[in-house]
Amino acid sequence: MDNSHSNIGFFLGSLINDVITRGFVINLLKGRMNPFWIVSISIIVYAVDDFWNGDLTVFNFIFSVILGCSLTLSFYKTGSIWASTGIHFGLNMAYGLLYGLSGKHGGGLLLTAEGEINLFLNDFILLLFASLMLWPVFLYYSKQENKQ
């Protein structure tokens, strides 16, 4: 499969996932319950979907929850599916550079090989990175609210 097809696949996968786990869930529940619970349900639905499609590990679920926070916050604050889809697509493209559509080492444009690493350290670094990605989104929307 050439790169243009994988780009389309990453984009459509991001868009479809965002439409269901954020657009549909949030708009279905909006006005029916507290916004905190609406956002929480959307994040959990996303995390379960993302977790189910990846490795079934506690680490992967926590990573998906953290990522779901960034994506849901961007959708909830803008009211536009394109904000979360843009972030989601960008992350999928970065993943594709390393692992391609196969999700395996050596499947991406940047050749990687599976090596030995401390599993705890590796998981900690990935969770830290995902958490750090949440802050720019949070800070941006906090500044936007303060301007209004």
Phi, psi and chi 1 to 4 in degrees:
 res  aa     phi    psi   chi1   chi2   chi3   chi4
   1 MET       -  130.9 -178.3 -179.8  -69.0      -
   2 ASP   -80.4  171.8   68.5   23.1      -      -
   3 ASN   -62.3  -36.3  -74.1  -18.8      -      -
   4 SER   -64.2  -35.8   63.1      -      -      -
   5 HIS   -69.3  -39.5  -72.9  108.2      -      -
   6 SER   -69.0  -34.9   61.4      -      -      -
   7 ASN   -62.3  -44.5  -65.9  -14.4      -      -
   8 ILE   -63.1  -41.8  -68.0  168.3      -      -
   9 GLY   -62.2  -44.4      -      -      -      -
  10 PHE   -64.7  -40.7  -76.2  135.2      -      -
  11 PHE   -66.9  -50.5  174.0   73.6      -      -
  12 LEU   -64.1  -38.0  -70.9  177.0      -      -
  13 GLY   -61.4  -43.1      -      -      -      -
  14 SER   -64.5  -46.3  -60.0      -      -      -
  15 LEU   -63.4  -49.0  177.9   62.6      -      -
  16 ILE   -61.2  -44.9  -68.7  166.4      -      -
  17 ASN   -61.5  -43.8 -178.3  -85.5      -      -
  18 ASP   -67.6  -39.5  -68.3  -19.3      -      -
  19 VAL   -61.5  -41.4  164.9      -      -      -
  20 ILE   -78.1  -54.1  -66.3  168.3      -      -
  21 THR   -78.0  -20.3   63.1      -      -      -
  22 ARG  -117.4  -59.9  -84.9  167.7  -78.2  -70.9
  23 GLY   -55.8  -53.7      -      -      -      -
  24 PHE   -69.2  -51.4  178.8   72.3      -      -
  25 VAL   -61.5  -49.6  170.3      -      -      -
  26 ILE   -66.2  -45.0  -70.2  173.4      -      -
  27 ASN   -68.6  -30.9  -74.4  -51.1      -      -
  28 LEU   -67.0  -39.0  178.0   71.1      -      -
  29 LEU   -93.7  -15.6  -60.6  175.2      -      -
  30 LYS   -56.7  130.9 -168.3 -179.1  -88.8 -175.4
  31 GLY    83.9   -7.1      -      -      -      -
  32 ARG  -103.1  -17.5  -63.7 -178.5 -178.6 -172.3
  33 MET  -156.0  173.1   57.5  178.7   44.4      -
  34 ASN   -59.8  136.2 -177.4  -58.2      -      -
  35 PRO   -54.3  -34.4  -26.5   34.0      -      -
  36 PHE   -57.3  -44.3  172.1   81.2      -      -
  37 TRP   -72.8  -34.0  -68.3  112.6      -      -
  38 ILE   -62.3  -48.7  -64.9  170.9      -      -
  39 VAL   -63.5  -42.2  167.5      -      -      -
  40 SER   -62.1  -43.5  -62.7      -      -      -
  41 ILE   -63.6  -43.3  -69.9  168.3      -      -
  42 SER   -60.4  -43.0  176.8      -      -      -
  43 ILE   -63.8  -43.8  -69.0  167.6      -      -
  44 ILE   -66.1  -42.0  -65.0  -59.8      -      -
  45 VAL   -60.3  -44.4  168.1      -      -      -
  46 TYR   -62.2  -48.1  169.6   77.8      -      -
  47 ALA   -61.4  -41.5      -      -      -      -
  48 VAL   -64.5  -42.7  168.1      -      -      -
  49 ASP   -64.3  -46.7  176.8   61.3      -      -
  50 ASP   -66.2  -42.2 -165.7   52.2      -      -
  51 PHE   -62.3  -44.0  165.4   76.4      -      -
  52 TRP   -63.9  -33.6 -176.1 -104.9      -      -
  53 ASN   -82.1  -11.6  -70.5  -39.4      -      -
  54 GLY  -113.6 -150.9      -      -      -      -
  55 ASP   -73.5  135.9  -64.5  -30.1      -      -
  56 LEU   -85.3   74.0  -60.6  176.1      -      -
  57 THR  -127.5  157.4   63.6      -      -      -
  58 VAL   -60.6  -42.8  171.6      -      -      -
  59 PHE   -56.1  -48.1  161.2   76.1      -      -
  60 ASN   -62.6  -37.4 -166.6   33.5      -      -
  61 PHE   -66.3  -43.7 -175.3   74.5      -      -
  62 ILE   -63.1  -43.7  -66.6  168.9      -      -
  63 PHE   -58.3  -44.0 -178.0   85.0      -      -
  64 SER   -65.4  -36.9  -64.7      -      -      -
  65 VAL   -64.3  -45.7  167.1      -      -      -
  66 ILE   -62.9  -46.0  -66.2  169.1      -      -
  67 LEU   -62.5  -41.5 -178.4   56.5      -      -
  68 GLY   -59.3  -33.2      -      -      -      -
  69 CYS   -62.5  -46.1  -72.1      -      -      -
  70 SER   -62.7  -47.9  -65.5      -      -      -
  71 LEU   -67.5  -41.4  -61.7  173.9      -      -
  72 THR   -69.9  -40.1  -57.9      -      -      -
  73 LEU   -61.6  -42.5  179.2   64.3      -      -
  74 SER   -65.2  -38.8   64.6      -      -      -
  75 PHE   -69.6  -45.9  173.3   79.5      -      -
  76 TYR   -64.5  -38.9 -161.0   80.0      -      -
  77 LYS   -75.1  -33.3  -69.2  -67.7 -172.5  174.8
  78 THR   -95.0  -24.7   63.3      -      -      -
  79 GLY    73.7    9.5      -      -      -      -
  80 SER  -120.2  133.4  171.0      -      -      -
  81 ILE   -68.3  -20.9 -159.1   69.9      -      -
  82 TRP   -70.7  -27.7  -61.8  113.3      -      -
  83 ALA   -64.7  -51.8      -      -      -      -
  84 SER   -70.3  -35.5   62.8      -      -      -
  85 THR   -66.3  -38.6  -60.8      -      -      -
  86 GLY   -61.8  -45.5      -      -      -      -
  87 ILE   -64.6  -46.3  -65.8  168.7      -      -
  88 HIS   -61.8  -45.5 -161.4  166.9      -      -
  89 PHE   -62.1  -43.4  173.3   60.3      -      -
  90 GLY   -59.8  -42.7      -      -      -      -
  91 LEU   -66.0  -41.6  -68.2  170.3      -      -
  92 ASN   -64.2  -36.5  -76.8  -15.8      -      -
  93 MET   -65.3  -41.8  -70.7  -62.7  -66.3      -
  94 ALA   -62.2  -42.5      -      -      -      -
  95 TYR   -60.9  -42.5  179.4   85.5      -      -
  96 GLY   -64.0  -32.5      -      -      -      -
  97 LEU   -60.2  -36.1  -74.6  173.1      -      -
  98 LEU   -88.7  -40.9  -64.6  173.3      -      -
  99 TYR  -120.9   -9.0  -57.6  107.2      -      -
 100 GLY    64.8 -169.3      -      -      -      -
 101 LEU   -71.6  -23.1  -72.5  174.9      -      -
 102 SER   -71.6  -25.1   70.1      -      -      -
 103 GLY    74.8   17.3      -      -      -      -
 104 LYS  -117.9  153.1  -60.6 -167.8 -177.7  -32.8
 105 HIS   -55.9  137.1  -72.2  -78.9      -      -
 106 GLY    86.0   -1.1      -      -      -      -
 107 GLY   -89.5  -10.9      -      -      -      -
 108 GLY   -98.4 -174.0      -      -      -      -
 109 LEU   -72.0  -36.1  -69.0  176.1      -      -
 110 LEU   -90.6  116.8  -56.5  175.4      -      -
 111 LEU   -73.7  127.6  -64.6  179.4      -      -
 112 THR  -127.9  157.9   60.4      -      -      -
 113 ALA  -131.5  142.8      -      -      -      -
 114 GLU   -70.6  129.9 -167.6  167.6    1.5      -
 115 GLY  -127.9 -177.1      -      -      -      -
 116 GLU   -87.6  130.7  -65.9  -67.1  -39.2      -
 117 ILE  -152.6  150.5 -169.7  167.7      -      -
 118 ASN   -64.5  118.2 -179.1  -54.7      -      -
 119 LEU   -60.2  -40.3  -70.5  178.0      -      -
 120 PHE   -63.4  -45.8  175.7   77.5      -      -
 121 LEU   -63.1  -43.7 -178.9   60.6      -      -
 122 ASN   -60.4  -48.1 -173.2   43.9      -      -
 123 ASP   -63.2  -41.0  -70.2   -8.6      -      -
 124 PHE   -62.0  -44.0  175.3   77.2      -      -
 125 ILE   -63.4  -43.5  -69.9  168.4      -      -
 126 LEU   -65.8  -41.8  -70.7  173.3      -      -
 127 LEU   -66.9  -38.7  -72.0  177.4      -      -
 128 LEU   -63.1  -44.1  178.3   64.8      -      -
 129 PHE   -61.5  -45.9 -179.3   70.9      -      -
 130 ALA   -62.4  -39.9      -      -      -      -
 131 SER   -66.6  -40.1  -62.1      -      -      -
 132 LEU   -66.0  -29.6  -69.5  174.6      -      -
 133 MET   -68.8  -27.3  -71.8  178.0    4.8      -
 134 LEU   -68.5  -36.2  173.9   60.1      -      -
 135 TRP   -62.4  -44.9  -74.3  107.7      -      -
 136 PRO   -59.2  -39.0  -23.6   32.2      -      -
 137 VAL   -64.1  -47.8  172.9      -      -      -
 138 PHE   -61.3  -47.1  178.4   75.3      -      -
 139 LEU   -65.1  -39.9  -68.2  173.4      -      -
 140 TYR   -59.9  -48.3  174.5   77.7      -      -
 141 TYR   -74.0  -27.1  -68.7  115.4      -      -
 142 SER   -65.9  -42.1  -65.3      -      -      -
 143 LYS   -66.0  -37.8  -73.7 -179.6 -177.5  178.5
 144 GLN   -63.3  -40.1  -65.1  -60.8  -39.2      -
 145 GLU   -68.3  -35.6  -74.4  179.2    1.9      -
 146 ASN   -68.9  -29.5  -70.2  -22.6      -      -
 147 LYS   -71.3  -26.2  -72.7 -178.6 -178.5  178.8
 148 GLN   -81.1      -  -64.4  174.9   -4.7      -
